[in-house]
Amino acid sequence: MKIRTVMFVVVSALICSSAFAGDDLCTNNLAQMEQLMNTRGKEGISGARVNEFYALHDKAKKAQAAGDTKSCIALTTQALQIPKSMGKK
């Protein structure tokens, strides 16, 4: 009986932690985006893709507010690639 209880607690904890991990990634990505938006100089967002970056940020915030963590992560991940691609030019 004790083994079943322990297994149930462990499995429950794993399920809950993976559900919250997605939300954390969404929140962390949004925080990174906002930090980039507030940064000036080389590290900040500038150039032709600024509007795209801001539009993705707005969409991600709406997805987060709607509880759509999967879309939020996809949008923020896409947006965070913009500064990386600009550095390669």
mmCIF file as gemmi writes it, N, C-alpha and C atoms, coordinates in Angstrom:
data_model
loop_
_atom_site.group_PDB
_atom_site.id
_atom_site.type_symbol
_atom_site.label_atom_id
_atom_site.label_alt_id
_atom_site.label_comp_id
_atom_site.label_asym_id
_atom_site.label_entity_id
_atom_site.label_seq_id
_atom_site.pdbx_PDB_ins_code
_atom_site.Cartn_x
_atom_site.Cartn_y
_atom_site.Cartn_z
_atom_site.occupancy
_atom_site.B_iso_or_equiv
_atom_site.pdbx_formal_charge
_atom_site.auth_seq_id
_atom_site.auth_asym_id
_atom_site.pdbx_PDB_model_num
ATOM 1 N N . MET Axp A 1 ? 0.82 -1.194 0 1 0 ? 1 A 1
ATOM 2 C CA . MET Axp A 1 ? 0 0 0 1 0 ? 1 A 1
ATOM 3 C C . MET Axp A 1 ? 0.864 1.259 0 1 0 ? 1 A 1
ATOM 4 N N . LYS Axp A 2 ? 1.933 1.29 0.759 1 0 ? 2 A 1
ATOM 5 C CA . LYS Axp A 2 ? 2.779 2.46 0.833 1 0 ? 2 A 1
ATOM 6 C C . LYS Axp A 2 ? 3.463 2.734 -0.502 1 0 ? 2 A 1
ATOM 7 N N . ILE Axp A 3 ? 3.843 1.689 -1.205 1 0 ? 3 A 1
ATOM 8 C CA . ILE Axp A 3 ? 4.502 1.864 -2.502 1 0 ? 3 A 1
ATOM 9 C C . ILE Axp A 3 ? 3.544 2.527 -3.487 1 0 ? 3 A 1
ATOM 10 N N . ARG Axp A 4 ? 2.297 2.116 -3.496 1 0 ? 4 A 1
ATOM 11 C CA . ARG Axp A 4 ? 1.305 2.731 -4.383 1 0 ? 4 A 1
ATOM 12 C C . ARG Axp A 4 ? 1.124 4.22 -4.069 1 0 ? 4 A 1
ATOM 13 N N . THR Axp A 5 ? 1.09 4.546 -2.808 1 0 ? 5 A 1
ATOM 14 C CA . THR Axp A 5 ? 0.927 5.934 -2.391 1 0 ? 5 A 1
ATOM 15 C C . THR Axp A 5 ? 2.117 6.77 -2.843 1 0 ? 5 A 1
ATOM 16 N N . VAL Axp A 6 ? 3.311 6.24 -2.634 1 0 ? 6 A 1
ATOM 17 C CA . VAL Axp A 6 ? 4.518 6.952 -3.043 1 0 ? 6 A 1
ATOM 18 C C . VAL Axp A 6 ? 4.534 7.132 -4.558 1 0 ? 6 A 1
ATOM 19 N N . MET Axp A 7 ? 4.21 6.074 -5.293 1 0 ? 7 A 1
ATOM 20 C CA . MET Axp A 7 ? 4.178 6.147 -6.764 1 0 ? 7 A 1
ATOM 21 C C . MET Axp A 7 ? 3.157 7.188 -7.232 1 0 ? 7 A 1
ATOM 22 N N . PHE Axp A 8 ? 2.001 7.211 -6.585 1 0 ? 8 A 1
ATOM 23 C CA . PHE Axp A 8 ? 0.964 8.184 -6.952 1 0 ? 8 A 1
ATOM 24 C C . PHE Axp A 8 ? 1.464 9.616 -6.737 1 0 ? 8 A 1
ATOM 25 N N . VAL Axp A 9 ? 2.112 9.851 -5.62 1 0 ? 9 A 1
ATOM 26 C CA . VAL Axp A 9 ? 2.63 11.185 -5.31 1 0 ? 9 A 1
ATOM 27 C C . VAL Axp A 9 ? 3.7 11.582 -6.317 1 0 ? 9 A 1
ATOM 28 N N . VAL Axp A 10 ? 4.6 10.676 -6.638 1 0 ? 10 A 1
ATOM 29 C CA . VAL Axp A 10 ? 5.673 10.973 -7.593 1 0 ? 10 A 1
ATOM 30 C C . VAL Axp A 10 ? 5.104 11.273 -8.976 1 0 ? 10 A 1
ATOM 31 N N . VAL Axp A 11 ? 4.201 10.44 -9.449 1 0 ? 11 A 1
ATOM 32 C CA . VAL Axp A 11 ? 3.602 10.649 -10.771 1 0 ? 11 A 1
ATOM 33 C C . VAL Axp A 11 ? 2.811 11.954 -10.793 1 0 ? 11 A 1
ATOM 34 N N . SER Axp A 12 ? 2.077 12.233 -9.752 1 0 ? 12 A 1
ATOM 35 C CA . SER Axp A 12 ? 1.313 13.487 -9.686 1 0 ? 12 A 1
ATOM 36 C C . SER Axp A 12 ? 2.229 14.696 -9.737 1 0 ? 12 A 1
ATOM 37 N N . ALA Axp A 13 ? 3.33 14.622 -9.021 1 0 ? 13 A 1
ATOM 38 C CA . ALA Axp A 13 ? 4.284 15.734 -9.011 1 0 ? 13 A 1
ATOM 39 C C . ALA Axp A 13 ? 4.89 15.939 -10.384 1 0 ? 13 A 1
ATOM 40 N N . LEU Axp A 14 ? 5.216 14.863 -11.072 1 0 ? 14 A 1
ATOM 41 C CA . LEU Axp A 14 ? 5.789 14.971 -12.421 1 0 ? 14 A 1
ATOM 42 C C . LEU Axp A 14 ? 4.794 15.59 -13.395 1 0 ? 14 A 1
ATOM 43 N N . ILE Axp A 15 ? 3.558 15.185 -13.31 1 0 ? 15 A 1
ATOM 44 C CA . ILE Axp A 15 ? 2.533 15.73 -14.203 1 0 ? 15 A 1
ATOM 45 C C . ILE Axp A 15 ? 2.336 17.221 -13.935 1 0 ? 15 A 1
ATOM 46 N N . CYS Axp A 16 ? 2.245 17.587 -12.681 1 0 ? 16 A 1
ATOM 47 C CA . CYS Axp A 16 ? 2.052 19.008 -12.338 1 0 ? 16 A 1
ATOM 48 C C . CYS Axp A 16 ? 3.249 19.846 -12.744 1 0 ? 16 A 1
ATOM 49 N N . SER Axp A 17 ? 4.45 19.347 -12.519 1 0 ? 17 A 1
ATOM 50 C CA . SER Axp A 17 ? 5.637 20.139 -12.846 1 0 ? 17 A 1
ATOM 51 C C . SER Axp A 17 ? 5.768 20.349 -14.344 1 0 ? 17 A 1
ATOM 52 N N . SER Axp A 18 ? 5.401 19.369 -15.157 1 0 ? 18 A 1
ATOM 53 C CA . SER Axp A 18 ? 5.49 19.557 -16.609 1 0 ? 18 A 1
ATOM 54 C C . SER Axp A 18 ? 4.434 20.532 -17.098 1 0 ? 18 A 1
ATOM 55 N N . ALA Axp A 19 ? 3.282 20.563 -16.456 1 0 ? 19 A 1
ATOM 56 C CA . ALA Axp A 19 ? 2.241 21.517 -16.847 1 0 ? 19 A 1
ATOM 57 C C . ALA Axp A 19 ? 2.682 22.944 -16.545 1 0 ? 19 A 1
ATOM 58 N N . PHE Axp A 20 ? 3.338 23.139 -15.405 1 0 ? 20 A 1
ATOM 59 C CA . PHE Axp A 20 ? 3.784 24.477 -15.041 1 0 ? 20 A 1
ATOM 60 C C . PHE Axp A 20 ? 5.05 24.881 -15.771 1 0 ? 20 A 1
ATOM 61 N N . ALA Axp A 21 ? 5.826 23.933 -16.236 1 0 ? 21 A 1
ATOM 62 C CA . ALA Axp A 21 ? 7.068 24.237 -16.946 1 0 ? 21 A 1
ATOM 63 C C . ALA Axp A 21 ? 6.78 25.004 -18.23 1 0 ? 21 A 1
ATOM 64 N N . GLY Axp A 22 ? 5.718 24.65 -18.93 1 0 ? 22 A 1
ATOM 65 C CA . GLY Axp A 22 ? 5.351 25.36 -20.148 1 0 ? 22 A 1
ATOM 66 C C . GLY Axp A 22 ? 5.003 26.807 -19.87 1 0 ? 22 A 1
ATOM 67 N N . ASP Axp A 23 ? 4.25 27.025 -18.806 1 0 ? 23 A 1
ATOM 68 C CA . ASP Axp A 23 ? 3.88 28.389 -18.438 1 0 ? 23 A 1
ATOM 69 C C . ASP Axp A 23 ? 5.109 29.191 -18.048 1 0 ? 23 A 1
ATOM 70 N N . ASP Axp A 24 ? 6.047 28.54 -17.349 1 0 ? 24 A 1
ATOM 71 C CA . ASP Axp A 24 ? 7.285 29.221 -16.978 1 0 ? 24 A 1
ATOM 72 C C . ASP Axp A 24 ? 8.088 29.625 -18.216 1 0 ? 24 A 1
ATOM 73 N N . LEU Axp A 25 ? 8.14 28.741 -19.216 1 0 ? 25 A 1
ATOM 74 C CA . LEU Axp A 25 ? 8.876 29.056 -20.438 1 0 ? 25 A 1
ATOM 75 C C . LEU Axp A 25 ? 8.231 30.235 -21.156 1 0 ? 25 A 1
ATOM 76 N N . CYS Axp A 26 ? 6.915 30.249 -21.216 1 0 ? 26 A 1
ATOM 77 C CA . CYS Axp A 26 ? 6.195 31.373 -21.815 1 0 ? 26 A 1
ATOM 78 C C . CYS Axp A 26 ? 6.531 32.665 -21.071 1 0 ? 26 A 1
ATOM 79 N N . THR Axp A 27 ? 6.443 32.629 -19.76 1 0 ? 27 A 1
ATOM 80 C CA . THR Axp A 27 ? 6.72 33.803 -18.937 1 0 ? 27 A 1
ATOM 81 C C . THR Axp A 27 ? 8.172 34.25 -19.068 1 0 ? 27 A 1
ATOM 82 N N . ASN Axp A 28 ? 9.093 33.295 -19.043 1 0 ? 28 A 1
ATOM 83 C CA . ASN Axp A 28 ? 10.515 33.63 -19.168 1 0 ? 28 A 1
ATOM 84 C C . ASN Axp A 28 ? 10.828 34.218 -20.544 1 0 ? 28 A 1
ATOM 85 N N . ASN Axp A 29 ? 10.259 33.644 -21.582 1 0 ? 29 A 1
ATOM 86 C CA . ASN Axp A 29 ? 10.491 34.171 -22.93 1 0 ? 29 A 1
ATOM 87 C C . ASN Axp A 29 ? 9.944 35.59 -23.062 1 0 ? 29 A 1
ATOM 88 N N . LEU Axp A 30 ? 8.764 35.819 -22.506 1 0 ? 30 A 1
ATOM 89 C CA . LEU Axp A 30 ? 8.194 37.176 -22.551 1 0 ? 30 A 1
ATOM 90 C C . LEU Axp A 30 ? 9.081 38.16 -21.788 1 0 ? 30 A 1
ATOM 91 N N . ALA Axp A 31 ? 9.623 37.726 -20.669 1 0 ? 31 A 1
ATOM 92 C CA . ALA Axp A 31 ? 10.523 38.59 -19.894 1 0 ? 31 A 1
ATOM 93 C C . ALA Axp A 31 ? 11.784 38.91 -20.693 1 0 ? 31 A 1
ATOM 94 N N . GLN Axp A 32 ? 12.32 37.92 -21.402 1 0 ? 32 A 1
ATOM 95 C CA . GLN Axp A 32 ? 13.493 38.162 -22.249 1 0 ? 32 A 1
ATOM 96 C C . GLN Axp A 32 ? 13.162 39.154 -23.353 1 0 ? 32 A 1
ATOM 97 N N . MET Axp A 33 ? 11.98 38.993 -23.95 1 0 ? 33 A 1
ATOM 98 C CA . MET Axp A 33 ? 11.564 39.919 -25.008 1 0 ? 33 A 1
ATOM 99 C C . MET Axp A 33 ? 11.451 41.336 -24.461 1 0 ? 33 A 1
ATOM 100 N N . GLU Axp A 34 ? 10.84 41.481 -23.306 1 0 ? 34 A 1
ATOM 101 C CA . GLU Axp A 34 ? 10.66 42.807 -22.724 1 0 ? 34 A 1
ATOM 102 C C . GLU Axp A 34 ? 12 43.433 -22.35 1 0 ? 34 A 1
ATOM 103 N N . GLN Axp A 35 ? 12.924 42.61 -21.909 1 0 ? 35 A 1
ATOM 104 C CA . GLN Axp A 35 ? 14.263 43.118 -21.608 1 0 ? 35 A 1
ATOM 105 C C . GLN Axp A 35 ? 14.922 43.628 -22.894 1 0 ? 35 A 1
ATOM 106 N N . LEU Axp A 36 ? 14.796 42.888 -23.971 1 0 ? 36 A 1
ATOM 107 C CA . LEU Axp A 36 ? 15.355 43.335 -25.252 1 0 ? 36 A 1
ATOM 108 C C . LEU Axp A 36 ? 14.688 44.619 -25.736 1 0 ? 36 A 1
ATOM 109 N N . MET Axp A 37 ? 13.379 44.721 -25.517 1 0 ? 37 A 1
ATOM 110 C CA . MET Axp A 37 ? 12.641 45.908 -25.956 1 0 ? 37 A 1
ATOM 111 C C . MET Axp A 37 ? 13.085 47.145 -25.172 1 0 ? 37 A 1
ATOM 112 N N . ASN Axp A 38 ? 13.513 46.95 -23.933 1 0 ? 38 A 1
ATOM 113 C CA . ASN Axp A 38 ? 13.925 48.072 -23.088 1 0 ? 38 A 1
ATOM 114 C C . ASN Axp A 38 ? 15.408 48.396 -23.199 1 0 ? 38 A 1
ATOM 115 N N . THR Axp A 39 ? 16.15 47.549 -23.882 1 0 ? 39 A 1
ATOM 116 C CA . THR Axp A 39 ? 17.591 47.728 -24.009 1 0 ? 39 A 1
ATOM 117 C C . THR Axp A 39 ? 17.899 48.583 -25.234 1 0 ? 39 A 1
ATOM 118 N N . ARG Axp A 40 ? 18.861 49.436 -25.077 1 0 ? 40 A 1
ATOM 119 C CA . ARG Axp A 40 ? 19.287 50.288 -26.2 1 0 ? 40 A 1
ATOM 120 C C . ARG Axp A 40 ? 20.656 49.826 -26.676 1 0 ? 40 A 1
ATOM 121 N N . GLY Axp A 41 ? 21.024 50.216 -27.871 1 0 ? 41 A 1
ATOM 122 C CA . GLY Axp A 41 ? 22.35 49.872 -28.386 1 0 ? 41 A 1
ATOM 123 C C . GLY Axp A 41 ? 22.362 48.545 -29.106 1 0 ? 41 A 1
ATOM 124 N N . LYS Axp A 42 ? 23.512 47.93 -29.143 1 0 ? 42 A 1
ATOM 125 C CA . LYS Axp A 42 ? 23.717 46.699 -29.899 1 0 ? 42 A 1
ATOM 126 C C . LYS Axp A 42 ? 22.79 45.573 -29.464 1 0 ? 42 A 1
ATOM 127 N N . GLU Axp A 43 ? 22.531 45.489 -28.182 1 0 ? 43 A 1
ATOM 128 C CA . GLU Axp A 43 ? 21.753 44.372 -27.669 1 0 ? 43 A 1
ATOM 129 C C . GLU Axp A 43 ? 20.253 44.527 -27.91 1 0 ? 43 A 1
ATOM 130 N N . GLY Axp A 44 ? 19.802 45.733 -28.17 1 0 ? 44 A 1
ATOM 131 C CA . GLY Axp A 44 ? 18.382 45.966 -28.356 1 0 ? 44 A 1
ATOM 132 C C . GLY Axp A 44 ? 17.892 45.574 -29.727 1 0 ? 44 A 1
ATOM 133 N N . ILE Axp A 45 ? 16.606 45.645 -29.91 1 0 ? 45 A 1
ATOM 134 C CA . ILE Axp A 45 ? 15.991 45.326 -31.192 1 0 ? 45 A 1
ATOM 135 C C . ILE Axp A 45 ? 15.965 46.591 -32.022 1 0 ? 45 A 1
ATOM 136 N N . SER Axp A 46 ? 16.458 46.504 -33.227 1 0 ? 46 A 1
ATOM 137 C CA . SER Axp A 46 ? 16.427 47.646 -34.128 1 0 ? 46 A 1
ATOM 138 C C . SER Axp A 46 ? 16.404 47.126 -35.557 1 0 ? 46 A 1
ATOM 139 N N . GLY Axp A 47 ? 16.165 48.011 -36.471 1 0 ? 47 A 1
ATOM 140 C CA . GLY Axp A 47 ? 16.19 47.626 -37.878 1 0 ? 47 A 1
ATOM 141 C C . GLY Axp A 47 ? 14.814 47.299 -38.419 1 0 ? 47 A 1
ATOM 142 N N . ALA Axp A 48 ? 14.817 46.621 -39.55 1 0 ? 48 A 1
ATOM 143 C CA . ALA Axp A 48 ? 13.593 46.376 -40.304 1 0 ? 48 A 1
ATOM 144 C C . ALA Axp A 48 ? 12.623 45.423 -39.609 1 0 ? 48 A 1
ATOM 145 N N . ARG Axp A 49 ? 13.11 44.587 -38.718 1 0 ? 49 A 1
ATOM 146 C CA . ARG Axp A 49 ? 12.247 43.566 -38.114 1 0 ? 49 A 1
ATOM 147 C C . ARG Axp A 49 ? 11.662 43.97 -36.759 1 0 ? 49 A 1
ATOM 148 N N . VAL Axp A 50 ? 11.808 45.231 -36.4 1 0 ? 50 A 1
ATOM 149 C CA . VAL Axp A 50 ? 11.281 45.703 -35.115 1 0 ? 50 A 1
ATOM 150 C C . VAL Axp A 50 ? 9.78 45.476 -35.028 1 0 ? 50 A 1
ATOM 151 N N . ASN Axp A 51 ? 9.06 45.862 -36.059 1 0 ? 51 A 1
ATOM 152 C CA . ASN Axp A 51 ? 7.598 45.726 -36.038 1 0 ? 51 A 1
ATOM 153 C C . ASN Axp A 51 ? 7.176 44.27 -35.898 1 0 ? 51 A 1
ATOM 154 N N . GLU Axp A 52 ? 7.891 43.376 -36.569 1 0 ? 52 A 1
ATOM 155 C CA . GLU Axp A 52 ? 7.594 41.942 -36.465 1 0 ? 52 A 1
ATOM 156 C C . GLU Axp A 52 ? 7.803 41.46 -35.031 1 0 ? 52 A 1
ATOM 157 N N . PHE Axp A 53 ? 8.889 41.887 -34.404 1 0 ? 53 A 1
ATOM 158 C CA . PHE Axp A 53 ? 9.195 41.509 -33.023 1 0 ? 53 A 1
ATOM 159 C C . PHE Axp A 53 ? 8.088 41.979 -32.082 1 0 ? 53 A 1
ATOM 160 N N . TYR Axp A 54 ? 7.683 43.24 -32.209 1 0 ? 54 A 1
ATOM 161 C CA . TYR Axp A 54 ? 6.631 43.785 -31.351 1 0 ? 54 A 1
ATOM 162 C C . TYR Axp A 54 ? 5.282 43.107 -31.602 1 0 ? 54 A 1
ATOM 163 N N . ALA Axp A 55 ? 4.98 42.788 -32.858 1 0 ? 55 A 1
ATOM 164 C CA . ALA Axp A 55 ? 3.72 42.108 -33.18 1 0 ? 55 A 1
ATOM 165 C C . ALA Axp A 55 ? 3.697 40.708 -32.56 1 0 ? 55 A 1
ATOM 166 N N . LEU Axp A 56 ? 4.813 39.999 -32.642 1 0 ? 56 A 1
ATOM 167 C CA . LEU Axp A 56 ? 4.884 38.678 -32.022 1 0 ? 56 A 1
ATOM 168 C C . LEU Axp A 56 ? 4.749 38.774 -30.508 1 0 ? 56 A 1
ATOM 169 N N . HIS Axp A 57 ? 5.33 39.812 -29.921 1 0 ? 57 A 1
ATOM 170 C CA . HIS Axp A 57 ? 5.2 40.026 -28.479 1 0 ? 57 A 1
ATOM 171 C C . HIS Axp A 57 ? 3.741 40.233 -28.096 1 0 ? 57 A 1
ATOM 172 N N . ASP Axp A 58 ? 3.048 41.075 -28.849 1 0 ? 58 A 1
ATOM 173 C CA . ASP Axp A 58 ? 1.634 41.339 -28.557 1 0 ? 58 A 1
ATOM 174 C C . ASP Axp A 58 ? 0.793 40.07 -28.681 1 0 ? 58 A 1
ATOM 175 N N . LYS Axp A 59 ? 1.038 39.29 -29.731 1 0 ? 59 A 1
ATOM 176 C CA . LYS Axp A 59 ? 0.294 38.038 -29.926 1 0 ? 59 A 1
ATOM 177 C C . LYS Axp A 59 ? 0.582 37.052 -28.797 1 0 ? 59 A 1
ATOM 178 N N . ALA Axp A 60 ? 1.831 36.988 -28.376 1 0 ? 60 A 1
ATOM 179 C CA . ALA Axp A 60 ? 2.211 36.075 -27.293 1 0 ? 60 A 1
ATOM 180 C C . ALA Axp A 60 ? 1.544 36.479 -25.977 1 0 ? 60 A 1
ATOM 181 N N . LYS Axp A 61 ? 1.482 37.772 -25.691 1 0 ? 61 A 1
ATOM 182 C CA . LYS Axp A 61 ? 0.809 38.253 -24.476 1 0 ? 61 A 1
ATOM 183 C C . LYS Axp A 61 ? -0.672 37.881 -24.498 1 0 ? 61 A 1
ATOM 184 N N . LYS Axp A 62 ? -1.303 38.014 -25.668 1 0 ? 62 A 1
ATOM 185 C CA . LYS Axp A 62 ? -2.723 37.646 -25.791 1 0 ? 62 A 1
ATOM 186 C C . LYS Axp A 62 ? -2.906 36.15 -25.612 1 0 ? 62 A 1
ATOM 187 N N . ALA Axp A 63 ? -1.992 35.362 -26.179 1 0 ? 63 A 1
ATOM 188 C CA . ALA Axp A 63 ? -2.072 33.912 -26.023 1 0 ? 63 A 1
ATOM 189 C C . ALA Axp A 63 ? -1.909 33.523 -24.562 1 0 ? 63 A 1
ATOM 190 N N . GLN Axp A 64 ? -0.98 34.16 -23.869 1 0 ? 64 A 1
ATOM 191 C CA . GLN Axp A 64 ? -0.761 33.885 -22.452 1 0 ? 64 A 1
ATOM 192 C C . GLN Axp A 64 ? -2.015 34.234 -21.651 1 0 ? 64 A 1
ATOM 193 N N . ALA Axp A 65 ? -2.609 35.379 -21.939 1 0 ? 65 A 1
ATOM 194 C CA . ALA Axp A 65 ? -3.813 35.81 -21.222 1 0 ? 65 A 1
ATOM 195 C C . ALA Axp A 65 ? -4.975 34.847 -21.463 1 0 ? 65 A 1
ATOM 196 N N . ALA Axp A 66 ? -5.01 34.247 -22.664 1 0 ? 66 A 1
ATOM 197 C CA . ALA Axp A 66 ? -6.065 33.299 -23.004 1 0 ? 66 A 1
ATOM 198 C C . ALA Axp A 66 ? -5.774 31.894 -22.48 1 0 ? 66 A 1
ATOM 199 N N . GLY Axp A 67 ? -4.593 31.724 -21.863 1 0 ? 67 A 1
ATOM 200 C CA . GLY Axp A 67 ? -4.236 30.418 -21.342 1 0 ? 67 A 1
ATOM 201 C C . GLY Axp A 67 ? -3.666 29.473 -22.387 1 0 ? 67 A 1
ATOM 202 N N . ASP Axp A 68 ? -3.322 30.006 -23.555 1 0 ? 68 A 1
ATOM 203 C CA . ASP Axp A 68 ? -2.771 29.199 -24.647 1 0 ? 68 A 1
ATOM 204 C C . ASP Axp A 68 ? -1.245 29.198 -24.557 1 0 ? 68 A 1
ATOM 205 N N . THR Axp A 69 ? -0.731 28.417 -23.633 1 0 ? 69 A 1
ATOM 206 C CA . THR Axp A 69 ? 0.706 28.373 -23.365 1 0 ? 69 A 1
ATOM 207 C C . THR Axp A 69 ? 1.487 27.901 -24.572 1 0 ? 69 A 1
ATOM 208 N N . LYS Axp A 70 ? 0.94 26.929 -25.286 1 0 ? 70 A 1
ATOM 209 C CA . LYS Axp A 70 ? 1.632 26.372 -26.455 1 0 ? 70 A 1
ATOM 210 C C . LYS Axp A 70 ? 1.879 27.449 -27.514 1 0 ? 70 A 1
ATOM 211 N N . SER Axp A 71 ? 0.869 28.248 -27.808 1 0 ? 71 A 1
ATOM 212 C CA . SER Axp A 71 ? 1.025 29.334 -28.781 1 0 ? 71 A 1
ATOM 213 C C . SER Axp A 71 ? 1.974 30.4 -28.264 1 0 ? 71 A 1
ATOM 214 N N . CYS Axp A 72 ? 1.873 30.702 -26.985 1 0 ? 72 A 1
ATOM 215 C CA . CYS Axp A 72 ? 2.758 31.702 -26.383 1 0 ? 72 A 1
ATOM 216 C C . CYS Axp A 72 ? 4.214 31.285 -26.547 1 0 ? 72 A 1
ATOM 217 N N . ILE Axp A 73 ? 4.509 30.037 -26.267 1 0 ? 73 A 1
ATOM 218 C CA . ILE Axp A 73 ? 5.883 29.544 -26.395 1 0 ? 73 A 1
ATOM 219 C C . ILE Axp A 73 ? 6.335 29.601 -27.844 1 0 ? 73 A 1
ATOM 220 N N . ALA Axp A 74 ? 5.48 29.188 -28.76 1 0 ? 74 A 1
ATOM 221 C CA . ALA Axp A 74 ? 5.84 29.204 -30.188 1 0 ? 74 A 1
ATOM 222 C C . ALA Axp A 74 ? 6.118 30.631 -30.665 1 0 ? 74 A 1
ATOM 223 N N . LEU Axp A 75 ? 5.26 31.562 -30.287 1 0 ? 75 A 1
ATOM 224 C CA . LEU Axp A 75 ? 5.42 32.954 -30.715 1 0 ? 75 A 1
ATOM 225 C C . LEU Axp A 75 ? 6.664 33.601 -30.112 1 0 ? 75 A 1
ATOM 226 N N . THR Axp A 76 ? 6.892 33.367 -28.824 1 0 ? 76 A 1
ATOM 227 C CA . THR Axp A 76 ? 8.055 33.981 -28.182 1 0 ? 76 A 1
ATOM 228 C C . THR Axp A 76 ? 9.363 33.373 -28.678 1 0 ? 76 A 1
ATOM 229 N N . THR Axp A 77 ? 9.342 32.078 -28.923 1 0 ? 77 A 1
ATOM 230 C CA . THR Axp A 77 ? 10.541 31.421 -29.458 1 0 ? 77 A 1
ATOM 231 C C . THR Axp A 77 ? 10.876 31.976 -30.832 1 0 ? 77 A 1
ATOM 232 N N . GLN Axp A 78 ? 9.842 32.153 -31.653 1 0 ? 78 A 1
ATOM 233 C CA . GLN Axp A 78 ? 10.037 32.741 -32.993 1 0 ? 78 A 1
ATOM 234 C C . GLN Axp A 78 ? 10.587 34.161 -32.868 1 0 ? 78 A 1
ATOM 235 N N . ALA Axp A 79 ? 10.022 34.934 -31.976 1 0 ? 79 A 1
ATOM 236 C CA . ALA Axp A 79 ? 10.449 36.324 -31.82 1 0 ? 79 A 1
ATOM 237 C C . ALA Axp A 79 ? 11.881 36.423 -31.31 1 0 ? 79 A 1
ATOM 238 N N . LEU Axp A 80 ? 12.264 35.529 -30.412 1 0 ? 80 A 1
ATOM 239 C CA . LEU Axp A 80 ? 13.612 35.58 -29.852 1 0 ? 80 A 1
ATOM 240 C C . LEU Axp A 80 ? 14.685 35.173 -30.857 1 0 ? 80 A 1
ATOM 241 N N . GLN Axp A 81 ? 14.272 34.614 -31.978 1 0 ? 81 A 1
ATOM 242 C CA . GLN Axp A 81 ? 15.225 34.296 -33.044 1 0 ? 81 A 1
ATOM 243 C C . GLN Axp A 81 ? 15.579 35.542 -33.858 1 0 ? 81 A 1
ATOM 244 N N . ILE Axp A 82 ? 14.753 36.563 -33.815 1 0 ? 82 A 1
ATOM 245 C CA . ILE Axp A 82 ? 14.979 37.779 -34.616 1 0 ? 82 A 1
ATOM 246 C C . ILE Axp A 82 ? 16.289 38.469 -34.231 1 0 ? 82 A 1
ATOM 247 N N . PRO Axp A 83 ? 16.536 38.753 -32.962 1 0 ? 83 A 1
ATOM 248 C CA . PRO Axp A 83 ? 17.805 39.414 -32.635 1 0 ? 83 A 1
ATOM 249 C C . PRO Axp A 83 ? 19.017 38.531 -32.965 1 0 ? 83 A 1
ATOM 250 N N . LYS Axp A 84 ? 18.868 37.234 -32.832 1 0 ? 84 A 1
ATOM 251 C CA . LYS Axp A 84 ? 19.957 36.312 -33.151 1 0 ? 84 A 1
ATOM 252 C C . LYS Axp A 84 ? 20.275 36.348 -34.632 1 0 ? 84 A 1
ATOM 253 N N . SER Axp A 85 ? 19.222 36.384 -35.466 1 0 ? 85 A 1
ATOM 254 C CA . SER Axp A 85 ? 19.438 36.403 -36.912 1 0 ? 85 A 1
ATOM 255 C C . SER Axp A 85 ? 20.004 37.751 -37.36 1 0 ? 85 A 1
ATOM 256 N N . MET Axp A 86 ? 19.654 38.822 -36.642 1 0 ? 86 A 1
ATOM 257 C CA . MET Axp A 86 ? 20.169 40.144 -36.998 1 0 ? 86 A 1
ATOM 258 C C . MET Axp A 86 ? 21.662 40.238 -36.702 1 0 ? 86 A 1
ATOM 259 N N . GLY Axp A 87 ? 22.117 39.527 -35.682 1 0 ? 87 A 1
ATOM 260 C CA . GLY Axp A 87 ? 23.522 39.546 -35.334 1 0 ? 87 A 1
ATOM 261 C C . GLY Axp A 87 ? 24.403 38.819 -36.335 1 0 ? 87 A 1
ATOM 262 N N . LYS Axp A 88 ? 23.79 37.94 -37.128 1 0 ? 88 A 1
ATOM 263 C CA . LYS Axp A 88 ? 24.548 37.161 -38.104 1 0 ? 88 A 1
ATOM 264 C C . LYS Axp A 88 ? 24.804 37.905 -39.388 1 0 ? 88 A 1
ATOM 265 N N . LYS Axp A 89 ? 24.089 39.002 -39.598 1 0 ? 89 A 1
ATOM 266 C CA . LYS Axp A 89 ? 24.229 39.753 -40.849 1 0 ? 89 A 1
ATOM 267 C C . LYS Axp A 89 ? 25.481 40.58 -40.863 1 0 ? 89 A 1
